Amino acid sequence: MINTSSKRYAPLELKQISQVFASKYTGENKEPNYLTGEDLVDLFNCLGFKDDYIYENGGIIADDFENRPSRAQYTLARLRKLNDEGRLSEAMLTFINSVKDKEKATRDLSPYIGEMPTKASNNKEYPKNDGLSMSEISNELKFSKESIFDNVPDNHPIVFISYSWDDESHRAWVKKFANELVENGIYVFYDGYAPDGTNIVQFMIDGIKRADKVLIVGTPIYKEKLERNNGGAKFEDQIINAAIYHDAGTTKFIPLLRRGAGFDDSFSELIENRKGYDFRLDENFKVEFTRLVKTLWGEPESKMPQLGAKPSFFEESCVEPDAISPTQESWIKLREFRCFSNEEAANISKQVVSDIGDGKLKKPEQLGNTIAILAFMMANDIIERNTETIELLLDAVKELENHIISKNDLYDYHISLMQGINYFSSDNEVIAQFCEDYNSYYKEKYSQAKDKMTLALEGLTDEIAEDLNRLDTEAWPDHSISYDMGPVFQYCDANAVVQALVNLSNAGRTSVSSFIISHYKLAYYIQGEKDYCFKEDVPVLEEVIKGLESRLTGLKGNDKFSTSSLIDRMKQAVLRCKGNRNSFIK
C-alpha cells in the first residue's frame, strides 16, 4: 500500500504540492489535470471542508477569507490546514483519484507520497520510493472498472451502503441486508462485494456518485467515528456532505437507524432529520425492509395522486356537486353583479341577504365571499346602506360559529371580509358601528379558536404525524414561522393527545418523535440567545408524559419501544421549555 502516514510537510513542499493541485491555465496551455475553482471546492469539501462556489461573477466562498481568494491562495490555505491535521497524504490520494490523467498526477506528486524523500545530490534527483514503484502506484490508483462499474444494469435501482465496522455482529447484519437487497432486484455497491485489490477510496467516490440512493446505516459508533474525523465512514460522510451542500433538497441520502436511542444519536446533523427507516428491532425488519424496497423501486407506500387540473375558484369551489338550489343560484348571480343593472343587482342582493337571514347560506367560504361582495356593493351605493342590512351581515358573521374549523380558517375569513369593509368610507356611521361590533366578536372568537397544529395533535393519525414538520412551519394563522409565534402544545387537550398517540402505529410515533426533536431543537438555532423557552408548553407536555407512562406497562414489543422512545423525547422537550438549551444539543 502507499504510505499515508500522518507526517507533516515543510512550507516549501506545501507550496510545490499546491502548485500541482492548482495547475495554471494560460491561453491554450491547459494542464490535463487543471481544476476549476468549483472543482477545487468540491475536492476539499470531500475532505471535510464546507466551502462554496458562487457562479455569479465567479468566486470561491470560504469563511477564513475576507474576500474571494484565487485558486492558488485557496488551495494553499486548505493544504496547510490538512497538513496541520496530518492528512496531506490523504489529500494527495484524493486528488490523484479525482483528476483525468492519474498517471501524470502520480508522477507529479510521487516525491511527496509516503515518507518524505531527501535530496541525493545537487542535481535535484530523488531516490526511489521505499514502497511501490511508480508503475505499481499508478496501477493501484486505477480502479478495475470491468469488475464493478462497467457491469451496472440500466433497469435496476442502484444503491451504495455507507456504514461503520462497529463489530462482527453489525458487519454480519449489513452483509445480510445487502444480500436481501440484491435478492429483491437492487444492485448494491457494498465493500463486502468488492474484489481483493480494489482501491477503496475510489470505490467510495465512484460508488456514491453512481448510486441512485445512498443508504446510511446509523449507529452511535458510526456517529462517533464521524466526530473523531477518521476512518472510511468519515470519508464517505465528507463526500455525502459535499453533495448535500450543493443540493440541500436532494433525497438521494436515506438514513437507516440500526442502533441508538434515536436518529440524532446515530447520524450527522445533515442526515439525522431526513426521513428514513428504523431497523433497530429485528422483528420489525420485514415491514421496514418492504417499505424501503418499494421506495427504491419507485413505488412508495405514500404516493402523491395524479395532479389534477386547476379548479374554478370563482364559482365551483363553493357549489355543491349535486343540483344547484335556488339559494346557490342567487349566490352565483350575485358574483356577476357587474353584469347587471343596479336595479337587477339590488334585487339579487336582497334575495341573498334574505337567504342569509333564513340560514340557507351556511358554508363559511360562501358567507365570507358573499359578505365581502355585499360590503363592496353597499360602499358603491348599488344596494342601500341601512341598519337592517348591516345587522343581517353581522348575524351572518356569527353564523360562522358552527362552521369554523380552526383559528386559521377564522383568520382567513377575517382577512377576506376586511378587504371588502375597506371599501367603505371612514365617515359612514353605520359601517363604523358594524366594524366595531364585528371586531369585538372576532377578537373573542379568535382567542377561543384552536389553530391547525393544535387540532392536528389532538386528532393525530399516521398520515398527520408524517406531515407534522411541514404543518409546523405554516400552522399559524398569519403563516409566519411558528417558532417566533408561540408554543404548539399550550392549547391542546392532553387526554386527547395521549389517546391519539396510543392509537398510532410505531412508524407514526417515530414521526412524532422526529417532530418533537426538530421543533424544539430548531427553535434553539432560530432564536439564538433569546430568553423565550416555550414554557407555556410544559403543563400539557407533562400531562401527556404521565398519560403515556401510565399505559406503558400494558404495552409490549415494538409498541412499548416506540412509546418509551417518544416519552424520552418529550422529557427532553420539557427541559428545553424550562430553559435548558442543551436538552437537544450535542
C-alpha positions, 0 to 999 in steps of 0.5 A: 500500500502507499504510505499515508502516514500522518507526517507533516510537510515543510512550507516549501513542499506545501507550496510545490504540492499546491502548485500541482493541485492548482495547475495554471491555465494560460491561453491554450496551455491547459494542464490535463489535470487543471481544476476549476475553482468549483472543482477545487471546492468540491475536492476539499469539501470531500475532505471535510471542508464546507466551502462554496462556489458562487457562479455569479461573477465567479468566486470561491466562498470560504469563511477564513477569507475576507474576500474571494481568494484565487485558486492558488491562495485557496488551495494553499490555505486548505493544504496547510490546514490538512497538513496541520491535521496530518492528512496531506497524504490523504489529500494527495490520494484524493486528488490523484483519484479525482483528476483525468490523467492519474498517471501524470498526477502520480508522477507529479506528486510521487516525491511527496507520497509516503515518507518524505524523500531527501535530496541525493545530490545537487542535481535535484534527483530523488531516490526511489520510493521505499514502497511501490514503484511508480508503475505499481502506484499508478496501477493501484490508483486505477480502479478495475472498472470491468469488475464493478462499474462497467457491469451496472444494469440500466433497469435496476435501482442502484444503491451504495451502503455507507456504514461503520465496522462497529463489530462482527455482529453489525458487519454480519447484519449489513452483509445480510441486508445487502444480500436481501437487497440484491435478492429483491432486484437492487444492485448494491455497491457494498465493500463486502462485494468488492474484489481483493485489490480494489482501491477503496477510496475510489470505490467510495467516490465512484460508488456514491456518485453512481448510486441512485440512493445512498443508504446510511446505516446509523449507529452511535459508533458510526456517529462517533467515528464521524466526530473523531474525523477518521476512518472510511465512514468519515470519508464517505460522510465528507463526500455525502456532505459535499453533495448535500451542500450543493443540493440541500433538497436532494433525497438521494441520502436515506438514513437507516437507524440500526442502533441508538436511542434515536436518529440524532444519536446515530447520524450527522446533523445533515442526515439525522432529520431526513426521513428514513427507516428504523431497523433497530428491532429485528422483528420489525425488519420485514415491514421496514425492509418492504417499505424501503424496497418499494421506495427504491423501486419507485413505488412508495407506500405514500404516493402523491395522486395524479395532479389534477387540473386547476379548479374554478375558484370563482364559482365551483369551489363553493357549489355543491356537486349535486343540483344547484338550489335556488339559494346557490343560484342567487349566490352565483348571480350575485358574483356577476353583479357587474353584469347587471343593472343596479336595479337587477343587482339590488334585487339579487342582493336582497334575495341573498341577504334574505337567504342569509337571514333564513340560514340557507347560506351556511358554508363559511367560504360562501358567507365570507365571499358573499359578505365581502361582495355585499360590503363592496356593493353597499360602499358603491351605493348599488344596494342601500346602506341601512341598519337592517342590512348591516345587522343581517351581515353581522348575524351572518358573521356569527353564523360562522360559529358552527362552521369554523374549523380552526383559528386559521380558517377564522383568520382567513375569513377575517382577512377576506371580509376586511378587504371588502369593509375597506371599501367603505368610507371612514365617515359612514356611521353605520359601517363604523358601528358594524366594524366595531361590533364585528371586531369585538366578536372576532377578537373573542372568537379568535382567542377561543379558536384552536389553530391547525397544529393544535387540532392536528395533535389532538386528532393525530393519525399516521398520515398527520404525524408524517406531515407534522414538520411541514404543518409546523412551519405554516400552522399559524394563522398569519403563516409566519414561522411558528417558532417566533409565534408561540408554543404548539402544545399550550392549547391542546387537550392532553387526554386527547393527545395521549389517546391519539398517540396510543392509537398510532402505529410505531412508524407514526410515533417515530414521526412524532418523535422526529417532530418533537426533536426538530421543533424544539431543537430548531427553535434553539438555532432560530432564536439564538440567545433569546430568553423565550423557552416555550414554557407555556408548553410544559403543563400539557407536555407533562400531562401527556408524559404521565398519560403515556407512562401510565399505559406503558406497562400494558404495552409490549414489543415494538409498541412499548419501544416506540412509546418509551422512545417518544416519552424520552423525547418529550422529557427532553422537550420539557427541559428545553421549555424550562430553559435548558438549551442543551436538552437537544444539543450535542 
